[in-house]
Amino acid sequence: MIVLYSGLTCPFSHRCRFVLYEKGMDFEIKDIDLFNKPEDLATFNPYNQVPVLVERELVLYESNIINEYIDDRFPHPQLMPSTPSTRGRCRLFLFTLEKELFSHVHVLENMNAAKKDQDAAREAITEFLLRLSSTFPGKNKYALGNEISMIDVAIAPLLWRLEHYGIKLGNSASVVNLLKYGERIFQREMFLEALTPSEKAMRR
Ligand SMILES: N[C@@H](CCC(=O)N[C@@H](CS)C(=O)NCC(=O)O)C(=O)O
């Protein structure tokens, strides 16, 4: 059985929990207290971070890598696109999200980060989301069309946390469209199932 070592408020763990629930197979989630990490975490992940997936001999870390593995192993519903070129584009977009958004999310998740660094992170996330919203998701229901994909999974934990992080995007038409897209993901039964109590408390 798949075991996921997961943080109670970690946006990266949130991605993996969401995928596990969407796939509807058997798994176990081990809630990890990041202020009191179990010793075996560092033996699984040299960076001593969650999420970590363990399945028999296989140990994986990095949320997007874990999620691609789960998607390969349990193909329904398929979250990565099916052709080599669309898969390539999807991976490139996932990379852009890590570079432009989640590098700053790391700062907001770091309790010891200086206030000026946290403010700069908020500003960088706001700027990128405003730019992104002019084309994304456009008229699509989800990022790649009518079906949920790995891109929706990757960005949803950030959209869920906007208020929690103190990020205000305003109410231009494109922002409203982006936020409605977020709501569409949040309404999925498995998105709600995958939330921890601490994550549920992030939005009223
Ligand atoms: N790039 C990693 C980021 C994982 C990450 O930053 N995890 C944080 C919690 S949200 C963590 O374990 N922090 C504990 C630490 O760095 O000591 C991923 O996508 O999985």
The ligand as an SDF file (V2000), in Angstrom:
LIG
                    3D

 20 19  0  0  0  0  0  0  0  0999 V2000
    9.6400   21.1080   -3.5660 N   0  0  0  0  0  0  0  0  0  0  0  0
    9.1070   20.2960   -2.5040 C   0  0  0  0  0  0  0  0  0  0  0  0
    8.8190   21.2210   -1.3370 C   0  0  0  0  0  0  0  0  0  0  0  0
    8.4700   20.4710   -0.0570 C   0  0  0  0  0  0  0  0  0  0  0  0
    8.4790   21.4110    1.1550 C   0  0  0  0  0  0  0  0  0  0  0  0
    8.9270   22.5530    1.0970 O   0  0  0  0  0  0  0  0  0  0  0  0
    7.9990   20.8810    2.3060 N   0  0  0  0  0  0  0  0  0  0  0  0
    8.0210   21.6570    3.5230 C   0  0  0  0  0  0  0  0  0  0  0  0
    6.6450   21.7640    4.1630 C   0  0  0  0  0  0  0  0  0  0  0  0
    5.4980   22.6450    3.1460 S   0  0  0  0  0  0  0  0  0  0  0  0
    8.8780   20.9480    4.5640 C   0  0  0  0  0  0  0  0  0  0  0  0
    8.9000   19.7420    4.6630 O   0  0  0  0  0  0  0  0  0  0  0  0
    9.5610   21.7400    5.3820 N   0  0  0  0  0  0  0  0  0  0  0  0
   10.3490   21.2470    6.4650 C   0  0  0  0  0  0  0  0  0  0  0  0
   11.7830   21.6140    6.3240 C   0  0  0  0  0  0  0  0  0  0  0  0
   12.2000   22.1090    5.2550 O   0  0  0  0  0  0  0  0  0  0  0  0
   12.5160   21.4060    7.2830 O   0  0  0  0  0  0  0  0  0  0  0  0
    7.8750   19.5570   -3.0270 C   0  0  0  0  0  0  0  0  0  0  0  0
    7.2870   19.9650   -4.0360 O   0  0  0  0  0  0  0  0  0  0  0  0
    7.5370   18.5100   -2.4490 O   0  0  0  0  0  0  0  0  0  0  0  0
  1  2  1  0
  2  3  1  0
  2 18  1  0
  3  4  1  0
  4  5  1  0
  5  6  2  0
  5  7  1  0
  7  8  1  0
  8  9  1  0
  8 11  1  0
  9 10  1  0
 11 12  2  0
 11 13  1  0
 13 14  1  0
 14 15  1  0
 15 16  2  0
 15 17  1  0
 18 19  2  0
 18 20  1  0
M  END
$$$$
